[in-house]
Amino acid sequence: MYGKAGLIITPQRTLKEQNVFAVLKQLGFTSDLYAMQSEMWFYSNTMADNISYREQIGAEPRNRGKTVDDMLLIDEMQNSLARNPDGKHLIILHTKGSHFNYTQRYPRSYAQWKPECIGVDSGCTKAQMINSYDNSVTYVDHFITSVFEKLRDKKSDCVLRSRSRRVD
C-alpha cells in the first residue's frame, strides 16, 4: 500500500501515525465502516467503532436471498443513521465498484451495453470488456444516486471519494 509521495506504508509507519478514525474519535465522533471488499487486514487497523465487510453483510439474515453487491450498503447506512441520530457520526461505504470482473458488479437489468464480457477476460473482445465496464459504471452511478437520495433530508455532509483506475 502506498501513501503520500509514493512512500510505502508499512505496519510500523501506520502504528506511529493517527488515522482519520482516531482523530475523529478524539473529536467525539463515532464511526461505522461498511465494505463490499474483503480486506480485513486493512479494516481492522482503522479503529472504526463498527466494521462490517462483504461476507458479514451478505450473511445477515435480513440479506438472505439478496444479491451480494454494493446496494446492500444502502441498508447498512440507513441502519447506522438510525442508531446514531444525533450527529458527530462518520459512515464509510467502501464499494466494490467497477473492479474486474465487471459483469459481476451489476445485475442483469443494468446490462445496457452488449455484448458483454461473460467469464474470463482472455476470452473476451476489447469491445465486450468496455461494454461490461460501462455497465458497471452505470450501476455505480445508481448506487451513488441512491446514497444521495437517502441523505437528502438528513442534516449531514456527504463526501464522495473515488479512486480512478486505468482500464485497458
Biotite code that builds the C-alpha atoms (Angstrom):
import biotite.structure as struc

atoms = struc.array([
    struc.Atom([0.000, 0.000, 0.000], chain_id="A", res_id=1, res_name="MET", atom_name="CA", element="C"),
    struc.Atom([1.357, 3.419, -0.952], chain_id="A", res_id=2, res_name="TYR", atom_name="CA", element="C"),
    struc.Atom([0.898, 6.732, 0.770], chain_id="A", res_id=3, res_name="GLY", atom_name="CA", element="C"),
    struc.Atom([1.813, 10.322, 0.064], chain_id="A", res_id=4, res_name="LYS", atom_name="CA", element="C"),
    struc.Atom([4.599, 10.766, -2.497], chain_id="A", res_id=5, res_name="ALA", atom_name="CA", element="C"),
    struc.Atom([4.675, 7.033, -3.226], chain_id="A", res_id=6, res_name="GLY", atom_name="CA", element="C"),
    struc.Atom([6.136, 6.090, 0.154], chain_id="A", res_id=7, res_name="LEU", atom_name="CA", element="C"),
    struc.Atom([5.482, 2.523, 1.078], chain_id="A", res_id=8, res_name="ILE", atom_name="CA", element="C"),
    struc.Atom([3.195, 2.333, 4.093], chain_id="A", res_id=9, res_name="ILE", atom_name="CA", element="C"),
    struc.Atom([4.389, -0.335, 6.500], chain_id="A", res_id=10, res_name="THR", atom_name="CA", element="C"),
    struc.Atom([2.687, -1.578, 9.669], chain_id="A", res_id=11, res_name="PRO", atom_name="CA", element="C"),
    struc.Atom([5.382, 0.187, 11.691], chain_id="A", res_id=12, res_name="GLN", atom_name="CA", element="C"),
    struc.Atom([4.639, 3.507, 9.982], chain_id="A", res_id=13, res_name="ARG", atom_name="CA", element="C"),
    struc.Atom([0.871, 3.241, 10.352], chain_id="A", res_id=14, res_name="THR", atom_name="CA", element="C"),
    struc.Atom([1.145, 2.410, 14.042], chain_id="A", res_id=15, res_name="LEU", atom_name="CA", element="C"),
    struc.Atom([3.007, 5.678, 14.649], chain_id="A", res_id=16, res_name="LYS", atom_name="CA", element="C"),
    struc.Atom([0.575, 7.895, 12.765], chain_id="A", res_id=17, res_name="GLU", atom_name="CA", element="C"),
    struc.Atom([-3.029, 8.603, 13.691], chain_id="A", res_id=18, res_name="GLN", atom_name="CA", element="C"),
    struc.Atom([-5.586, 7.767, 11.049], chain_id="A", res_id=19, res_name="ASN", atom_name="CA", element="C"),
    struc.Atom([-8.775, 9.691, 10.374], chain_id="A", res_id=20, res_name="VAL", atom_name="CA", element="C"),
    struc.Atom([-10.805, 7.389, 12.637], chain_id="A", res_id=21, res_name="PHE", atom_name="CA", element="C"),
    struc.Atom([-8.516, 8.009, 15.621], chain_id="A", res_id=22, res_name="ALA", atom_name="CA", element="C"),
    struc.Atom([-8.575, 11.769, 15.083], chain_id="A", res_id=23, res_name="VAL", atom_name="CA", element="C"),
    struc.Atom([-12.366, 11.868, 14.744], chain_id="A", res_id=24, res_name="LEU", atom_name="CA", element="C"),
    struc.Atom([-12.768, 9.688, 17.847], chain_id="A", res_id=25, res_name="LYS", atom_name="CA", element="C"),
    struc.Atom([-10.728, 12.275, 19.796], chain_id="A", res_id=26, res_name="GLN", atom_name="CA", element="C"),
    struc.Atom([-13.148, 14.911, 18.481], chain_id="A", res_id=27, res_name="LEU", atom_name="CA", element="C"),
    struc.Atom([-16.140, 12.970, 19.830], chain_id="A", res_id=28, res_name="GLY", atom_name="CA", element="C"),
    struc.Atom([-17.242, 11.210, 16.642], chain_id="A", res_id=29, res_name="PHE", atom_name="CA", element="C"),
    struc.Atom([-18.380, 7.627, 16.326], chain_id="A", res_id=30, res_name="THR", atom_name="CA", element="C"),
    struc.Atom([-17.703, 5.764, 13.100], chain_id="A", res_id=31, res_name="SER", atom_name="CA", element="C"),
    struc.Atom([-19.007, 2.841, 11.099], chain_id="A", res_id=32, res_name="ASP", atom_name="CA", element="C"),
    struc.Atom([-17.214, 1.275, 8.152], chain_id="A", res_id=33, res_name="LEU", atom_name="CA", element="C"),
    struc.Atom([-19.134, -0.946, 5.731], chain_id="A", res_id=34, res_name="TYR", atom_name="CA", element="C"),
    struc.Atom([-17.232, -2.587, 2.909], chain_id="A", res_id=35, res_name="ALA", atom_name="CA", element="C"),
    struc.Atom([-18.052, -4.823, -0.004], chain_id="A", res_id=36, res_name="MET", atom_name="CA", element="C"),
    struc.Atom([-14.372, -5.667, -0.238], chain_id="A", res_id=37, res_name="GLN", atom_name="CA", element="C"),
    struc.Atom([-12.809, -8.328, 1.961], chain_id="A", res_id=38, res_name="SER", atom_name="CA", element="C"),
    struc.Atom([-9.697, -6.575, 3.195], chain_id="A", res_id=39, res_name="GLU", atom_name="CA", element="C"),
    struc.Atom([-9.974, -7.303, 6.902], chain_id="A", res_id=40, res_name="MET", atom_name="CA", element="C"),
    struc.Atom([-6.213, -6.782, 7.340], chain_id="A", res_id=41, res_name="TRP", atom_name="CA", element="C"),
    struc.Atom([-6.789, -3.125, 6.422], chain_id="A", res_id=42, res_name="PHE", atom_name="CA", element="C"),
    struc.Atom([-10.120, -2.516, 8.139], chain_id="A", res_id=43, res_name="TYR", atom_name="CA", element="C"),
    struc.Atom([-9.002, -3.912, 11.486], chain_id="A", res_id=44, res_name="SER", atom_name="CA", element="C"),
    struc.Atom([-6.384, -1.135, 11.702], chain_id="A", res_id=45, res_name="ASN", atom_name="CA", element="C"),
    struc.Atom([-8.844, 1.712, 11.095], chain_id="A", res_id=46, res_name="THR", atom_name="CA", element="C"),
    struc.Atom([-10.105, 1.939, 14.681], chain_id="A", res_id=47, res_name="MET", atom_name="CA", element="C"),
    struc.Atom([-13.683, 2.397, 13.453], chain_id="A", res_id=48, res_name="ALA", atom_name="CA", element="C"),
    struc.Atom([-16.300, 1.699, 16.136], chain_id="A", res_id=49, res_name="ASP", atom_name="CA", element="C"),
    struc.Atom([-18.096, -0.784, 13.906], chain_id="A", res_id=50, res_name="ASN", atom_name="CA", element="C"),
    struc.Atom([-16.721, -2.677, 10.905], chain_id="A", res_id=51, res_name="ILE", atom_name="CA", element="C"),
    struc.Atom([-18.753, -4.936, 8.638], chain_id="A", res_id=52, res_name="SER", atom_name="CA", element="C"),
    struc.Atom([-17.417, -6.381, 5.426], chain_id="A", res_id=53, res_name="TYR", atom_name="CA", element="C"),
    struc.Atom([-18.832, -8.266, 2.455], chain_id="A", res_id=54, res_name="ARG", atom_name="CA", element="C"),
    struc.Atom([-19.119, -11.731, 3.979], chain_id="A", res_id=55, res_name="GLU", atom_name="CA", element="C"),
    struc.Atom([-20.688, -10.451, 7.202], chain_id="A", res_id=56, res_name="GLN", atom_name="CA", element="C"),
    struc.Atom([-23.147, -8.178, 5.417], chain_id="A", res_id=57, res_name="ILE", atom_name="CA", element="C"),
    struc.Atom([-24.151, -10.897, 2.955], chain_id="A", res_id=58, res_name="GLY", atom_name="CA", element="C"),
    struc.Atom([-24.641, -13.428, 5.772], chain_id="A", res_id=59, res_name="ALA", atom_name="CA", element="C"),
    struc.Atom([-27.028, -11.235, 7.771], chain_id="A", res_id=60, res_name="GLU", atom_name="CA", element="C"),
    struc.Atom([-30.496, -12.852, 7.973], chain_id="A", res_id=61, res_name="PRO", atom_name="CA", element="C"),
    struc.Atom([-32.066, -9.668, 6.547], chain_id="A", res_id=62, res_name="ARG", atom_name="CA", element="C"),
    struc.Atom([-29.950, -10.136, 3.398], chain_id="A", res_id=63, res_name="ASN", atom_name="CA", element="C"),
    struc.Atom([-30.685, -13.801, 2.718], chain_id="A", res_id=64, res_name="ARG", atom_name="CA", element="C"),
    struc.Atom([-31.737, -14.303, -0.857], chain_id="A", res_id=65, res_name="GLY", atom_name="CA", element="C"),
    struc.Atom([-30.455, -10.883, -1.924], chain_id="A", res_id=66, res_name="LYS", atom_name="CA", element="C"),
    struc.Atom([-27.664, -10.345, -4.393], chain_id="A", res_id=67, res_name="THR", atom_name="CA", element="C"),
    struc.Atom([-24.461, -9.531, -2.527], chain_id="A", res_id=68, res_name="VAL", atom_name="CA", element="C"),
    struc.Atom([-23.471, -6.303, -4.222], chain_id="A", res_id=69, res_name="ASP", atom_name="CA", element="C"),
    struc.Atom([-22.875, -2.649, -3.385], chain_id="A", res_id=70, res_name="ASP", atom_name="CA", element="C"),
    struc.Atom([-26.582, -1.882, -2.928], chain_id="A", res_id=71, res_name="MET", atom_name="CA", element="C"),
    struc.Atom([-26.566, -3.805, 0.371], chain_id="A", res_id=72, res_name="LEU", atom_name="CA", element="C"),
    struc.Atom([-24.533, -0.897, 1.749], chain_id="A", res_id=73, res_name="LEU", atom_name="CA", element="C"),
    struc.Atom([-27.586, 1.373, 1.476], chain_id="A", res_id=74, res_name="ILE", atom_name="CA", element="C"),
    struc.Atom([-29.424, -0.530, 4.232], chain_id="A", res_id=75, res_name="ASP", atom_name="CA", element="C"),
    struc.Atom([-26.252, -0.599, 6.339], chain_id="A", res_id=76, res_name="GLU", atom_name="CA", element="C"),
    struc.Atom([-26.006, 3.180, 6.005], chain_id="A", res_id=77, res_name="MET", atom_name="CA", element="C"),
    struc.Atom([-29.661, 3.683, 6.940], chain_id="A", res_id=78, res_name="GLN", atom_name="CA", element="C"),
    struc.Atom([-29.330, 1.410, 9.986], chain_id="A", res_id=79, res_name="ASN", atom_name="CA", element="C"),
    struc.Atom([-26.214, 3.300, 11.054], chain_id="A", res_id=80, res_name="SER", atom_name="CA", element="C"),
    struc.Atom([-28.025, 6.627, 10.732], chain_id="A", res_id=81, res_name="LEU", atom_name="CA", element="C"),
    struc.Atom([-30.939, 5.284, 12.793], chain_id="A", res_id=82, res_name="ALA", atom_name="CA", element="C"),
    struc.Atom([-28.575, 4.115, 15.554], chain_id="A", res_id=83, res_name="ARG", atom_name="CA", element="C"),
    struc.Atom([-26.738, 7.466, 15.579], chain_id="A", res_id=84, res_name="ASN", atom_name="CA", element="C"),
    struc.Atom([-29.324, 10.223, 15.044], chain_id="A", res_id=85, res_name="PRO", atom_name="CA", element="C"),
    struc.Atom([-27.533, 12.983, 16.941], chain_id="A", res_id=86, res_name="ASP", atom_name="CA", element="C"),
    struc.Atom([-24.673, 13.838, 14.602], chain_id="A", res_id=87, res_name="GLY", atom_name="CA", element="C"),
    struc.Atom([-20.925, 13.544, 15.061], chain_id="A", res_id=88, res_name="LYS", atom_name="CA", element="C"),
    struc.Atom([-21.014, 10.221, 13.264], chain_id="A", res_id=89, res_name="HIS", atom_name="CA", element="C"),
    struc.Atom([-18.915, 9.113, 10.292], chain_id="A", res_id=90, res_name="LEU", atom_name="CA", element="C"),
    struc.Atom([-20.089, 6.416, 7.889], chain_id="A", res_id=91, res_name="ILE", atom_name="CA", element="C"),
    struc.Atom([-17.695, 4.954, 5.330], chain_id="A", res_id=92, res_name="ILE", atom_name="CA", element="C"),
    struc.Atom([-19.172, 2.920, 2.467], chain_id="A", res_id=93, res_name="LEU", atom_name="CA", element="C"),
    struc.Atom([-16.414, 1.094, 0.592], chain_id="A", res_id=94, res_name="HIS", atom_name="CA", element="C"),
    struc.Atom([-17.931, -0.280, -2.586], chain_id="A", res_id=95, res_name="THR", atom_name="CA", element="C"),
    struc.Atom([-16.690, -2.977, -4.868], chain_id="A", res_id=96, res_name="LYS", atom_name="CA", element="C"),
    struc.Atom([-17.469, -0.528, -7.638], chain_id="A", res_id=97, res_name="GLY", atom_name="CA", element="C"),
    struc.Atom([-16.098, -1.216, -11.084], chain_id="A", res_id=98, res_name="SER", atom_name="CA", element="C"),
    struc.Atom([-13.355, -3.678, -10.237], chain_id="A", res_id=99, res_name="HIS", atom_name="CA", element="C"),
    struc.Atom([-12.872, -6.652, -12.531], chain_id="A", res_id=100, res_name="PHE", atom_name="CA", element="C"),
    struc.Atom([-14.817, -8.961, -13.140], chain_id="A", res_id=101, res_name="ASN", atom_name="CA", element="C"),
    struc.Atom([-17.049, -6.117, -14.289], chain_id="A", res_id=102, res_name="TYR", atom_name="CA", element="C"),
    struc.Atom([-20.045, -8.260, -15.237], chain_id="A", res_id=103, res_name="THR", atom_name="CA", element="C"),
    struc.Atom([-20.247, -9.484, -11.642], chain_id="A", res_id=104, res_name="GLN", atom_name="CA", element="C"),
    struc.Atom([-20.592, -5.897, -10.396], chain_id="A", res_id=105, res_name="ARG", atom_name="CA", element="C"),
    struc.Atom([-24.103, -5.231, -11.697], chain_id="A", res_id=106, res_name="TYR", atom_name="CA", element="C"),
    struc.Atom([-27.435, -7.058, -12.021], chain_id="A", res_id=107, res_name="PRO", atom_name="CA", element="C"),
    struc.Atom([-28.598, -8.196, -15.440], chain_id="A", res_id=108, res_name="ARG", atom_name="CA", element="C"),
    struc.Atom([-31.085, -5.313, -15.565], chain_id="A", res_id=109, res_name="SER", atom_name="CA", element="C"),
    struc.Atom([-28.101, -2.936, -15.861], chain_id="A", res_id=110, res_name="TYR", atom_name="CA", element="C"),
    struc.Atom([-26.662, -4.686, -18.913], chain_id="A", res_id=111, res_name="ALA", atom_name="CA", element="C"),
    struc.Atom([-27.385, -1.718, -21.155], chain_id="A", res_id=112, res_name="GLN", atom_name="CA", element="C"),
    struc.Atom([-24.370, -2.180, -23.428], chain_id="A", res_id=113, res_name="TRP", atom_name="CA", element="C"),
    struc.Atom([-23.943, -5.501, -25.191], chain_id="A", res_id=114, res_name="LYS", atom_name="CA", element="C"),
    struc.Atom([-22.334, -7.830, -25.954], chain_id="A", res_id=115, res_name="PRO", atom_name="CA", element="C"),
    struc.Atom([-20.753, -8.160, -22.526], chain_id="A", res_id=116, res_name="GLU", atom_name="CA", element="C"),
    struc.Atom([-17.699, -9.998, -21.312], chain_id="A", res_id=117, res_name="CYS", atom_name="CA", element="C"),
    struc.Atom([-19.128, -13.021, -19.550], chain_id="A", res_id=118, res_name="ILE", atom_name="CA", element="C"),
    struc.Atom([-16.462, -15.100, -17.856], chain_id="A", res_id=119, res_name="GLY", atom_name="CA", element="C"),
    struc.Atom([-12.713, -14.772, -18.069], chain_id="A", res_id=120, res_name="VAL", atom_name="CA", element="C"),
    struc.Atom([-11.259, -11.725, -19.801], chain_id="A", res_id=121, res_name="ASP", atom_name="CA", element="C"),
    struc.Atom([-8.909, -13.743, -22.019], chain_id="A", res_id=122, res_name="SER", atom_name="CA", element="C"),
    struc.Atom([-11.927, -14.994, -23.966], chain_id="A", res_id=123, res_name="GLY", atom_name="CA", element="C"),
    struc.Atom([-13.461, -11.545, -24.432], chain_id="A", res_id=124, res_name="CYS", atom_name="CA", element="C"),
    struc.Atom([-13.009, -8.900, -27.055], chain_id="A", res_id=125, res_name="THR", atom_name="CA", element="C"),
    struc.Atom([-11.979, -5.371, -26.188], chain_id="A", res_id=126, res_name="LYS", atom_name="CA", element="C"),
    struc.Atom([-15.496, -4.176, -27.088], chain_id="A", res_id=127, res_name="ALA", atom_name="CA", element="C"),
    struc.Atom([-17.065, -6.711, -24.693], chain_id="A", res_id=128, res_name="GLN", atom_name="CA", element="C"),
    struc.Atom([-14.724, -5.604, -21.893], chain_id="A", res_id=129, res_name="MET", atom_name="CA", element="C"),
    struc.Atom([-15.594, -1.952, -22.497], chain_id="A", res_id=130, res_name="ILE", atom_name="CA", element="C"),
    struc.Atom([-19.327, -2.736, -22.537], chain_id="A", res_id=131, res_name="ASN", atom_name="CA", element="C"),
    struc.Atom([-19.081, -4.639, -19.254], chain_id="A", res_id=132, res_name="SER", atom_name="CA", element="C"),
    struc.Atom([-17.059, -1.843, -17.681], chain_id="A", res_id=133, res_name="TYR", atom_name="CA", element="C"),
    struc.Atom([-19.563, 0.783, -18.860], chain_id="A", res_id=134, res_name="ASP", atom_name="CA", element="C"),
    struc.Atom([-22.436, -1.268, -17.421], chain_id="A", res_id=135, res_name="ASN", atom_name="CA", element="C"),
    struc.Atom([-20.635, -1.488, -14.075], chain_id="A", res_id=136, res_name="SER", atom_name="CA", element="C"),
    struc.Atom([-20.086, 2.285, -14.044], chain_id="A", res_id=137, res_name="VAL", atom_name="CA", element="C"),
    struc.Atom([-23.809, 2.789, -14.684], chain_id="A", res_id=138, res_name="THR", atom_name="CA", element="C"),
    struc.Atom([-24.561, 0.645, -11.637], chain_id="A", res_id=139, res_name="TYR", atom_name="CA", element="C"),
    struc.Atom([-22.058, 2.592, -9.521], chain_id="A", res_id=140, res_name="VAL", atom_name="CA", element="C"),
    struc.Atom([-23.858, 5.781, -10.604], chain_id="A", res_id=141, res_name="ASP", atom_name="CA", element="C"),
    struc.Atom([-27.134, 4.202, -9.462], chain_id="A", res_id=142, res_name="HIS", atom_name="CA", element="C"),
    struc.Atom([-25.552, 3.369, -6.090], chain_id="A", res_id=143, res_name="PHE", atom_name="CA", element="C"),
    struc.Atom([-24.194, 6.902, -5.602], chain_id="A", res_id=144, res_name="ILE", atom_name="CA", element="C"),
    struc.Atom([-27.562, 8.411, -6.544], chain_id="A", res_id=145, res_name="THR", atom_name="CA", element="C"),
    struc.Atom([-29.242, 6.106, -4.004], chain_id="A", res_id=146, res_name="SER", atom_name="CA", element="C"),
    struc.Atom([-26.863, 7.273, -1.256], chain_id="A", res_id=147, res_name="VAL", atom_name="CA", element="C"),
    struc.Atom([-27.575, 10.925, -2.034], chain_id="A", res_id=148, res_name="PHE", atom_name="CA", element="C"),
    struc.Atom([-31.335, 10.276, -2.155], chain_id="A", res_id=149, res_name="GLU", atom_name="CA", element="C"),
    struc.Atom([-31.281, 8.611, 1.281], chain_id="A", res_id=150, res_name="LYS", atom_name="CA", element="C"),
    struc.Atom([-29.291, 11.524, 2.725], chain_id="A", res_id=151, res_name="LEU", atom_name="CA", element="C"),
    struc.Atom([-31.289, 14.277, 1.030], chain_id="A", res_id=152, res_name="ARG", atom_name="CA", element="C"),
    struc.Atom([-33.485, 15.078, 4.044], chain_id="A", res_id=153, res_name="ASP", atom_name="CA", element="C"),
    struc.Atom([-30.757, 14.496, 6.636], chain_id="A", res_id=154, res_name="LYS", atom_name="CA", element="C"),
    struc.Atom([-28.759, 17.251, 8.242], chain_id="A", res_id=155, res_name="LYS", atom_name="CA", element="C"),
    struc.Atom([-25.444, 15.840, 7.074], chain_id="A", res_id=156, res_name="SER", atom_name="CA", element="C"),
    struc.Atom([-22.379, 16.348, 4.968], chain_id="A", res_id=157, res_name="ASP", atom_name="CA", element="C"),
    struc.Atom([-21.538, 13.842, 2.288], chain_id="A", res_id=158, res_name="CYS", atom_name="CA", element="C"),
    struc.Atom([-18.124, 13.366, 0.725], chain_id="A", res_id=159, res_name="VAL", atom_name="CA", element="C"),
    struc.Atom([-17.539, 11.193, -2.307], chain_id="A", res_id=160, res_name="LEU", atom_name="CA", element="C"),
    struc.Atom([-14.049, 9.931, -2.881], chain_id="A", res_id=161, res_name="ARG", atom_name="CA", element="C"),
    struc.Atom([-13.308, 7.936, -5.955], chain_id="A", res_id=162, res_name="SER", atom_name="CA", element="C"),
    struc.Atom([-10.070, 6.355, -6.966], chain_id="A", res_id=163, res_name="ARG", atom_name="CA", element="C"),
    struc.Atom([-9.775, 6.040, -10.708], chain_id="A", res_id=164, res_name="SER", atom_name="CA", element="C"),
    struc.Atom([-8.074, 3.101, -12.244], chain_id="A", res_id=165, res_name="ARG", atom_name="CA", element="C"),
    struc.Atom([-6.781, 2.689, -15.735], chain_id="A", res_id=166, res_name="ARG", atom_name="CA", element="C"),
    struc.Atom([-8.901, 0.391, -17.883], chain_id="A", res_id=167, res_name="VAL", atom_name="CA", element="C"),
    struc.Atom([-7.255, -1.480, -20.730], chain_id="A", res_id=168, res_name="ASP", atom_name="CA", element="C"),
])
